[in-house]
Amino acid sequence: MPQISQLAATYSSQIFWMLLFFGFIFFVIGRGMVPKVMATVEVRDKQIASDLAAAEAARAAANAEEEAWRAQANAQRAEAQAVIAKAKQDAAKASEASLAEANARIDTRLDEAETRIGGARAQALKEIEALAAEAAGDIVSRLAGVKVDAKAAAAAAKEALNA
Amino acid sequence: MAAEQAKVDPMHQFTIEPMFGTDHWSIAGYNIAFTNSALWMAITVVALLVFVAGGNKRQLVPGRWQMAVESLTGFIDNLLAANVGPAGKKYVPYIFSLFSFILFANLLGLMPLALIPGLHPFTPTSHFTATGVLAILSFSIVLIVGFWRHGFHFFSLFVPHGTPIWLLWLIPFIELISFLVRPFSLALRLFVAMMAGHVLLEVLSSFVIDSSNSGLLWGTVVGIPSFILMVAISALELLVAGIQAYVFALLTSLYLNDAENLH
């Protein structure tokens, strides 16, 4: 068994080279390169995590934007409805007002016309009365030769006409 | 008969030989010859260096190689996070070095490189002088961290929770022994597992060679089943190479947990 039979002759060389090579591995590879490899892994993990967070944030932002857009669209729709309703109301009010105005105009013209007609009739009646009184006076004077007072003739004509 | 037996010596593969005429190198009287063991440690270092450097491209979207290296570091990171917790993060370089060095050394020693003439694969982890260094390193780190963080309170490790008062004379003693055995169990487990696998493969290969040499009949009856068994055991040994590296790293991190988070 060379491990034991060569022990005395080789132990110092074994220990020396083992320490040398293992020390090299520890200091150059273990402490020099392994932390860099692990840092790379860490950077990647961090990058992935931050990318995921960014994606999540972007999704939340998109959701919020959509929500805002929807709210805005709803508000605009409501506004449009209000405008339409107001326009309808305004139109109704305006047509009502113009109708009322037209009615009023028609009414006043009717009144005017009525008063004019009333006036004309009264005038006509008066003329008829006057004519009747004249005619009655004439008839009386011709038939009876009596001169009738114009006033009395008018009263009599009026009475006869209104009876 | 004796000469034929010596033809395939299953232990010969573990022989350490100085290479490149460096057997006279020494520091303060201690021999530090550059042996075949040191050579395979160096090959392990180079392989590991190439592997990690190839995966250290630091790309945001990793390629296959980078993915492989990152899953290895992530594996060690998870191991420490699970066994030590947040305080284990600072041991990642050490545990990574430990795990990957043992894994690469184990696997390289298993490669069928002996098929290339003149090449003799060697597994440094099949020597307790090598595994012992790693075990003592781990044990020392546990001791240093334990006493650094908890001072003499670290000795309360030897009195587990819920120890009955009337057993206080015995339990700390048992705990102390189990604690002191740790470096030996760490070193011996790895060395024995590696050596046993290689010896088994070597013995089976000697069956194949010897039975083939003694004729068609024995070559068929003994050689072919042995060869099939070798294939299966080679697969098993690949598994063992990974498991032993994992066990070493896992136990070290469990011991570090004792030192970091004293119960």
Interface residues (C-beta under 8 A of the other chain):
Chain A: M1 P2 Q3 Q6 L7 A9 T10 Y11 S12 S13 Q14 I15 F16 W17 M18 L19 F21 F22 F24 I25 F26 V28 I29 G30 R31 M33 V34 P35 K36 V37 M38 T40 V41 V43 R44 Q47
Chain B: M11 H12 F14 T15 I16 P18 S26 I27 Y30 N31 I32 A33 F34 T35 S37 A38 M41 A42 T44 V45 L48 L49 V52 A53 G55 N56 R58 Q59 L60 P62 Q66 V69 E70 T73 G74 D77 V92 P93 Y94 F96 S97 S100 F101 P124 S126 H127 F128 T129 A130 V133 L134 L137 F191 M195
